[in-house]
């Protein structure tokens, strides 16, 4: 990290969100709290106008299955990576929470929502 990233542009291009704070169980219990947790994380990282990715390892609480959600806030793109067949529609509450967090973040920053979020 010190050799390749610290003090470079790469340091700001990749952000990680703790999986212990965002999972199906928490979304079911309090989706607003989870959404606000994501928004707070986005706010800490800067203006998000240059391409950067937020990586969210997501535990489905379905037998301990993990997926990776990578979010590019500047392009309104979300990448869903799953080792099992299927797509994000297996976890609609996760998608709704991520979408709501991105839109709320953009609203707080007074960014115009120029298009829908692409998954």
N, C-alpha and C positions, 0 to 999 in steps of 0.2 A: 504494500500500500504506500509506504513512504517513498519508495523508489519510483513507482509508476504513476501514482495519483495525487498525493498531497501537493498542494500548490499548483496544480494544473487544472485545466478546464474539465478533465475527466472527473475530478472530485465532485463537481456539481452536476454531473450527468446521470449519476446512478444513486438512487435513494432506496432505502429498505424500510419496510413497515413491519413491526413486530407481530408475528403470527399469534402470539399469546394474547393480543388485545382485540383481534378481529377474527371471529370464527362463527359458524352456524349457531352455536349455543348462545353466544352474546347477541347476535343479530335477532334471534327469536325473542330473547328476554327484553332487549332494549335497543331497537334499531336506530333510534335517534341518537343515543349515546355513541354507538359505533360510528355512525355517519359523522358526528362531531369530532370523534377521535381522528378520522381520516382527514377531515378539513383542517384540523389543527396541525397535523403532520405536513400537509401541503403548504400551509401558511409559513411554517418554519423554514422551509427550503428555499425561499426566495420568490422571484417573480414568475417563474415557470413559463417565460415567453420563449426561451430557447429549448430545443428538444432535450428532454431528460426523461428517464424512466423511473417510475416507482414500482418496486417489486413487492408484491404481497403474497407470501405463501399462505394459502387458505386451506384450513382443515375443515372438511365437510361434515365432520362428526358422524360420518356414515362408514363405520368400520375403520376409521382412522385414515381415510383416503385424503391425499393432499393434491391440490392443484396450484398452479402459479398464475397469478394475475399481474400483468405488467401494464402500467398506465402511463401514457404519454399525454400530459395535460395540455401541451402547446398545440397538439394536433387533434385533440379529442379522440384519441384512439386507445382502445383497451385490448390487450392481447391475452387470450385465455389459453393456457397450456396445460393439457391433461394427458396423462399416460394411458387413460382408458378411453374407449370410443365415446363420442358424444360431444356436446358443446355446453356453453354456459347455461343453457336452459334447464340443466339438471339442478341448478342452484339459483332459482329466481330471486330469492331474498338477498343473496350476495350481489347479484347484478343490480338490483334496485338500490341497494345501499351504496355501492360504488358510484353508480350514475348520479344519485342524489348528492353525494359528497363532492363529486367533480363540479356539478352545476352550482352548488352552494359556494364552493371555493371561488369559482369564476365570478359569481355575483358579488361576493365580499371584496374581490379585487377590482370590481367594476369592469371586468372584461366582457365584451359582447359575446353571447353564445351564438356563434355564427352558423352552427349546424348541429345536427344530432351527434351523439357519441357513437362512434363506430366500434363494434365488437368483432 
